[in-house]
């Protein structure tokens, strides 16, 4: 790593290799292994996994019963250990080892010139093309000692290799067939604290097997809440009856991070987020741990060095990148919102759904969802009542958007000018009409809510709230104003995703496209201050910073549990060239200030559907005191 390279704490760069081998030629194979390990280290890797029996080759057959091969394998292991003396990379290589009168197929863990331990294979396939029980004995129970270079190293399945400098980086190994069984050892290892599982494998390639292998490893990494490295034997193995593809996979918590595709020669390398994995395990109370005595902890030392070269930091983590995936996500969210609102309307025996329609993003989405719910329930269009309430800050542009959208959807529509009510209210409380402070702004929001609530009472309906997840996080809502409704249909949708959902509907429904594109082109604004030359004067993102930054902070703070310092680094990567470091830092501090200061609003939220992994409902995912002190977060440690 070059001087001045930024290091990202909590991330570990891992690689899967499959060197071209010669069955039976242990010296040659050890040389090739070390070359691959060194190349992976030069690429930034701290952890490297090679295939099963990679020192001898998997296809040696009855040569495994020859003492010459076993001696050569052990000599090659010694050479690899010596060669690693100047490196702190942790790597795993496979070889046959004779121990206590039996032969075992083992994974050797090596780092810093030390053999840390030997992990024997538990389950040996002896069906079809496999006949491993002809040569190898299943792993013994418990941990035994193995004599090596005048000392003793642990020998057993329940070994956990933990980094002294980063305790969350804890690695365990299993071998090939171990994963394909009903109760893989990796499940036990994960419960004992392993955040990373390496699998040294030598499965031959058959048609469709790569798809199943990919699914299996992704699933196991999700079930065990871990990172999973899979290194399969490749070119050079005997092709007498089988072909080996060198398929390599790195998965993390059900996501595929990197892949060496079958029959390709590249190395699979990825950045693993071990701290996030540890956080998820703390959060999931059903992820139970095994008794501490079940595993032996073997410590190793390693300097932090992940430069995060192999992990894309998505600036919009709530929004899928691919067009097809994004469209599917948008449609899924629409269905969830629609279903939730339908149930609430049915349960309350409502005759109308009343929505304050401003012509902006959030109220537009809420009305679109209400229209779908009404259609599914068999309601008439006029059973949805959209109410536009122009006030001192309303522009003709947004008012026109509201009128056009209501007409296009065929819903009921009311235009109620709140100007006189606002002026009377300000006189009643003795507030100067030309003093445009928060009293002036909030009076408008609360009068609008009063009108909506009373209309809902009049027509036997409920008020459908429009505020989104991002606004709730920042408290960008007037308490007991737009903050309140009978059902907050957008409460689980962040602002960055609201835009894409509306865009998705615009693409899918040409009759709505014109007005929805106009809404998407309108600056985000509460429109509570008088316009300037007929244009919006109060632009939210000029006041509190870009919503894409706030959504990025929200995701990483709540979903990933990351520290402000790391969030700042990640945001710098994600938004490089768009925002300066000082802009990001200032917006992050504002995010935390507002997040902590406005919990009292979230503590009194109306119901609303949970949509994604981040939600702020006080009854579901966020239980936080309203008077929590956020000084440590604002300070940024």
N, C-alpha and C positions, 0 to 999 in steps of 0.2 A: 504494500500500500504506500502510495506516495506521500511525501511530507505535506501536511496541511489538509489531508483528506478528512472530511467530516465523518465521525463515527456515530452510529445510531444505536443507542443503548437499548437492549432488549431484543435485538435482532441477531440472528446467526445465519451466516451464509453456508449453505449445504450443497454438496454435489454428489451425483451418482455417476459412476464410471463403469465401463465394461471393456477393459483392454483386450486386444487380440492376443490369444494365448496359444501355447503348444502343449497339448495334454502330455503330462509326464515330465516336462522340462521345467523343473521348479526354479532354477536359476534364471532362465529366460523370463518366466512368468513374473518373478519377483522384480526383475528389472523393469518390465513393462508396467507393473503395478505402481512402482515408485515413480516412474515417469508420469503416469496419469495423475497420481496423488500430487506430485509437485506442480503439474500444470494446473490442477484445480486450486491448489494453494495460491499460485501466482494470479489466478483469476479472482482471488478473494475468499476462497472457501476455508471455513474453520472445521467443517465436518465432511468426511468423504466416506462413501460406502461403495465397496466393490462386490462382485458376485460371490455366490456360494462356491466353495472349493476353488477359489480363483488362484491359489498358489500352485495347485497341482493340475487344475482342470477338472471339470465335473465328470467327464466321460472316460475316466481311466479304467473303469470296470474292475476286473480282478487284480489289476496292478495295485489297488489299494491294500491288498493283502501282502504285498511285497515290502519287506523291511527297507529295501533301498529307497523306494518312493517316500516312505514315511520319514526316513532320515534326511532325505533331500528337502522335504517339505519343512521339517523343523529347522534345518540349516538356513533355508530361505527366509523363514520367519525371523530368525536371529538377525539376518542381514537387514531385513526391513526395519526391525526395531533399532538397530544401530544407526541406520540411515536417517531415522526420524529424530535423532538426538538434538539437532539444531532447529527443530520445528515444534510448535505446540498444536499443530493440527491433530484432531482426533480422527483416526480412520479405522475402518473395519475391513478385514480380509478373511477369506475362508480357507481352511485346510483340514486334512485328516490328522487327528491326534490320538496316539495310543496312551491310555490312562487306566491304571489299575487292571491291566490285563484285557481291556476291551478297546475297540476302535470307535472313535466318535467323530462326527462331522461338526466342526466348530467354527464359530466366528471369533476371530482374535481382535481385541480392542487395543490399539497402540497409540501412544502420544508421548512426545518429548523424550524419546529414547527409552520408554518403559512399555512393557507388556502389562496392560492394566487388568486383563482378565480374559478368560476363555468361556464362551457361551455355547454349549452343545445343543444340537438340534433335538427337538422333542418328538416330533411326528415324522416318521419316515414312510414315504409312499412305497408300496410294494404291489402295485397293480399296473395293468397296461404296460407301458414302456418302461416303467420304473421298477427297480429291484434293489432298493437301498438296504433292506434288511439282510441282504446277502453279505454286506460288508460292515454296516454300522449298527451300533447299539443306541437305543433311545436314551435321552439324557437321564442321569440319575436324579433322585430327589435330593434337595438340600445343596449346600455349598461345600465343596471339597477343596483341598489344596493341590496345586500342580507344581512340580519342581521345574524351575526354569532359570538357567544361568546362575546357579548357586543360591537362588532365592525361591520364594513361593508366591504363586499368583492364584487368585480365586478361580475355581472351575465350577460352573453351574449355570442354570438358566436364570435364576433370580439375582442378576447383577444389575446395578443401576450406576451409571457413570455420570457423576455430577461435577459441573464446573465450579470451582471455588469462587471465581470472580462473578459469575452469573448463576446463582443457584437454580433459577428457573430453567436453565439449560441442563436437562437431565436425560440421558440417552439409555435405552435398553435395546436388545437385539433379539430377533427371532429369525428363523431360517426357512425359507421357501414354504414347504407344506404346512408349517406351523400356522400360517395365516389362513389356509384353506379349510381349516377344521372348525367344528361348531363352537369351540371355546379356545380361540387363539391365545397363546401366552401373552401377546401384546396387550390384551385387555387387562390381565393381571398386572403387567408392568406399568400400564398407565395409571391404574388405581394405586400403585405404590409410589407414583410421583414422576414417572417418565413422561416428559413432554414431547420427546422425539423417539420414534421407533425406527430402527434400521432393519431392513430385511434383505439378507444375502440369499439370492435365489438362483436356480438353474432350471427353470421350466422351459421345456421345448415349445416351439411355436406351432400352433395349428390354427386353421381358419376360424376367425372370430374370437380367439382366446384373448387377444389384446384388449378387446372391448370389455370382456368380462373381468379381466385383470384390473383395468382402469376403474370400473365400477366398484369392484371389491375393495380396492385400496382407498378410493375416495370415501366409501362408506365406513371403512374401519377407522379412518382418520377422524371422521365426524363422530362416530359412536364413542371412540376413546378420547375425543377432544385433544388431539395430538397432531404433530407433524409426522408424516410417514414417508420414509425413503425406501424405494424398492429398486434393487440393482439386479438385473437378470443377466445370466451368462450370454455371451455373444460370439462374435466371429473367432474362429480358431478351435472351438470345441469340435469333437468328432461328429461328422454328419452321417455316420453309418446308418443309423435308423431314425435320427432326429435332427432337426434344424433349430439353432438357437439365434434369437434375434437381437439380444442386447437391449431389450425394452427396459427403459428406466423411467421412474415416476417419482415426483415429489409432490405430496399432497399435504394440505393443512386444513384441518377441521372441515372436511368434506369438499374443499376446493382444490382443484388441480393447479399447482403453481408452475411446474416445469415438467417437461417430458422429453426423454430421448426416445424418439419413435422407433418402432421395430426396423431393424436393418439399417439404421442410420449410424453415423460415426461420431456424432457430437456428444458432448458431456451435458447432462441435465444439471442445471445449477439454479438455486433460488434462495431468496432471503426469507427465513422463517421467523415469525413473530412469537417467540417463546413467552414473553411477558403477557401478551394478550391471551395466549392459551391458558396460562396460569390464572389470569383474571376470570376467564370464562368458567374454569373449574371451581373457583371460589364462589361464583355466582350460582352455579348449578348444584343445588343441595342434593340432587339425586345422583350426582357423580361422587360416589363414596370411595373411600380409601381403604386399602388393606392394612393389616397391622404392620407396624414398622419392622418387626422382626422378620417378616417374610422375605425381605430383600437385603442384600449386602450393598452398602454404598461405597463406591470406589471414587475417590476424588481425583480430579486432574486440574491443572492450571492452564489458563488460556487468556491471552490479552484480548480485550474487546476490539473488533476491527471491522464490523460490517458497515460498508459504505452504502448499502442499500442500492447496489447497482442493478439488481435483478428483480426488483419489486416495483411495479408501477404504483405510484401514489395518485389515486384518482381524485381530481379536484372536485368531482361531484359524486361522492360515495353513495348517495341515495338513488342515483340514476344509472341504470345499466347502460353500458357503452354501445353494444350492438343494436342495430335498428330492430331486428326481430325480437330480441330479448326485451328491449325497451317497450315495444308495442305490446308484448305479452304482459309485461309488468303493469303497464297503464291499464289494460283491459281488466287485469285481475283486481287492481285497486278499485276501479269503477264498480265492479261487481260486489266487492266487499262493502263499499260505501252504500251502494244501492240496497243491498240486502239488509244492512243495519238500519237504514232509514225506514224501509218498508216495515220491518218488525216493530220499530218504535211507533210508527203511525197506526199500525194495526192494534198494538197493545193499548195505546191511549185512546183508541176509538175516535181518532181525529177525523174531522171532515175537511180540513184544509191544512196545507203546509204554507207557512208565511215566511218569506225571505226578504231581507233588506238587500236590494240590488243596487250596487254602486256603479257598476260598469267596470270594476276592476277584476283582478284575477280570482280572488277567493270567492267572492259572491257569485261570479260566473260559474265556477266549478260547482258550488253548492246548488245553484239553480239547475244546472245540467243533471246532477245526480237526482234532484227532486223530480225532475221531469221523467227520468227513467223509472224512478220508483212509482210515480203516479201511473205511468203506462202499464207497469207490471201488475199494479193493484186494480187496474181497470177503471181508474178515476178519469173524470173529464179534465181537459186542460185547465179550465178555470178553477179547478180545485187546488191548483198551485197558485198562490197569490204573491207575485213579485211586487215589492214596494220600493219605488225610488223616492228618496227624500232629499232633494237638493237643498243645500244650505249656503252659508256665506262662502265656503271654499269650493263648491261644486263648479266644474267647468262644463261647457256645452258638449265637449268631446265625450266625457264619461257618461253624461246624462243620455246622450244619443246612443252610446253603446248599450246602455240598459234598455232603452226603448226598443232598439232593433232586436236585441236578444229575446226579450219577452215576446215580441211579435213573431219571431222566427220559430219559437217553441210553442206558440199558441197557448200561453198561460195567462191567467188573470193578471191584471196590471193596475197599479195605483200610483199616481204622482202626487205626493204631498210635500208642499213647500214648508220646510221647518223654520224659515227665516223669521216670521213673526213670533213663533213660539220661543225661539232662541232669544230674540230681543226682549220679549216680555220676561223670560226667566232671568236674564242678566239684570234687568231692572229690579226684579223681585229680590234678588240677593245683593243688589247694590254693587254690581260689577260693571265698570265702564265698557261700553261696547267696542271701543277702539283699543282696549288693552288685550292684545292677542297672546295671552299666556295659556297655561294648561287649563285654567278655569274656563276660559273661552272655548278651548278645543273640546274638553270633556263634556261641557254642557250640551254640545251638539250630539255627541255620541250617545249620551244618556237619554236625550229627548227622542232620538231615533229608536232606541231600545224600548222606551215607554210606548211609543206608537205601535211598534211591532207586537209587543206583548198584549196591548189592548185590542189590536185587530185580531190576534189569535183567540182571545177571549170572546170577541164579538162573533166570530165565525166558527167557533168550536174546533179550533186547530192548535197547532204548536208552532213555535218559532224555531226555524232551522238555523243554527249558528253557522257562521262562515269562516271564522278565524282558523288559521293553519298552525301546524306544529312549530314552525320557525317563530311566528309571532308569540306563541305561548312560551317558548324558551326565553325570549327576550322581554317578555312582559309588554310587548308592543300592542297593547289593547287597553281600553278604558274599563277600569273595574266597575262592574255593574252597568256597563254600557255594552259595547260590542263583545265584551268578555262573557256576557250572559245570554243563554238561550235555553230551549228545552232539549236540544240534541245538537252537539257540535260535529257535524258530518265531516269536516275537514281536519279535525283535531289531530289525526295521526299522519297527515301528509305534509312534508316539508315544502317550503316555497319553491325550491329548485325543481321539485317533482310536479308541483301544481302546473307549472308552465308546460311541461311535457305532456301531461294528461290532457290539458286543453288543446295542445297542438295535435295530439293523437285523435281527439274527437273531431277537430277541424279537418284532418285528413280523411277521416272515415265518413263524415257527413257533409257533403258539398253545400247543402242548403244553409249550414251554419258557418261555413268556412270564412266568409267575408267578415262577419261581425266578430268571430273568435280571433281572427288575425288582427283585427283592430284592437281588441282587448289585449292581446299579447304585445302589441306595440305601444301600449300606454304605460308610462312610468308608474311604478308602485307608489301610491300616496294615500294617506287617510283623507286628504282634501278637507282639512279643517281650518285652513287659513285662506284669505281671499286670493283669487288668482291674480297673476301679473300679466296684463295685456291679454286676458282670456286664456292664458296657459297655466298649467299646474305650477304652483309656486312652492309647494311643500313635497319634496321628493324624499321618500323614506330612506333610500340608500345613501343619500347625501348626508343624512342626519345620523344614521347609526352604522353605516358601512354596508358593503355588498352582502346580500343574502347568501351568495355562494360561499363566502368566507364563513358566515355564521353557521350555515348548514354543515360545512366541513368541520368546524369546531364542535358542533353538537354531536355529530356522528362519532368523532374520535374521543370526545370527553365521556359520553354516556355509553356508547356501544362498545368501545374498545378500552375504556377506563384509563386512557393515557394521561400522562402528566402534562401540564401547560408547556413545559420546556420542550418535550418531545413533539407536542402538537405544533408548536411554533416552527420547529425544524421541518416537520412533514409538510406544513403549509408552504414553507419557503420552497420546498421541492415541487410541490403540486402547482403552485402559482408563479413559478419563476418566470420573470419577464412581464408579468401582468400587474403584480403589486410589489412594492418595495418592502424590504424587511421591516422598516419602521411602520408602514401602513398595516402590515399584518399584525405586528406586535400591538399597535394601538387598538385595532379592531378586536383582537383576542382579549385584551384587558377589559374593553367595553362589554364584550360578550359575558365574561365572568361577573362583572359588576352587575349587569342587568339580570343575569341568570339567578344570582343569589338574592338580589333585592326584590325580585318579583315572584318569589315562591308563594307568597300569600295569595296571589291571583290564581296560581295553579291549584292551590289547596281547596279552592272553591269552584273548580271547573264543573260544568255540566257534563253529562255522559257524552261519549263519542267513541267511535270504533277504533280499536287498535289495528293499525295497518302493517307496520313493519317492526323491526327489532328495537326501535327507539320510540318510546312514547312517554308522555309526561303526566298521565292520569294519576292523581293521588290515591286512587283506589286500586291501581294495578301496578305499574312499574316504578314509579318514583315516590318513595316515602321519605320526605325531607322536611325538617322543621322550617317554618316560615322565617324564623329569626336565626338561621344558621349563618355563621360568620365565614365569608369567602375570602378573607384576607390572604390566606396561604396560596389560593389559586390565582388571585389577582396579582400577587407578588410574582408568581410565575415559576415556582420551584417544581 
